[in-house]
Amino acid sequence: MPPLALTEDEVAEGAAIVDQAIADVSVGKVSDADVASFMMW
């Protein structure tokens, strides 16, 4: 398997997307039902 090669900008963009998704769930923009299929832990 080749190494994971990401630019710093790609890492920052990915982190911003995850951060926004968590913020949206935290303030109720996304319901628990919407994310239920992702709650595997």
RAFEN-V492123 format. One record per backbone hydrogen bond with DSSP energy under -1.0 kcal/mol. NH is the residue of the N-H (numbers start at 1). CO is the residue of the C=O. If there is no record, write none. Layout:
BEGIN
nh | co
NH | CO
NH | CO
END
This chain:
BEGIN
nh | co
11 | 7
12 | 8
13 | 9
14 | 10
15 | 11
16 | 12
17 | 13
18 | 14
19 | 15
20 | 16
21 | 17
22 | 18
23 | 19
24 | 20
25 | 21
26 | 22
27 | 23
28 | 25
29 | 24
35 | 31
38 | 35
39 | 36
40 | 38
END
